[in-house]
């Protein structure tokens, strides 16, 4: 009976030793995987920090470009308005010359805007509002 108990006890110890060996191997594998995961996490954190910084720089650049675009659009709108005004002025001058040729002998004196100048520049807006659409009227001598 003792012999059998020693044999069973020995087999148990052998199995426990084998289990202990397998567990130690699994522990080593888990520790190695944990180290690899920590390195991967550190790399991912560094990459994330780099991406966050890049996004911040890109936002700043986008704001700069947006501001520059708005300035260029305002300049373009002003240039287009100036061109339309210039074309309008040219057409008015051509119409005035045509009237002067047609009626001649000093009867067509000129455009209101060319002939009437306010005493002070501060009155320009008031006169423009008062005259309204008649600012480009042609003055004639009857």
Secondary structure by P-SEA (a helix, b strand, c coil): caaaaaaaaaaaaaaaaaaaaaaaaaaaaaaaaaaaaaaaaaaaaaaaaaaaaaaaaaaaaaaaaaaaaaaaaaaaaaaaaaaaaaaaaaaaaaaaaaaaaaccccccccccccccccccccaaaaaaaaacccccbbbbcc
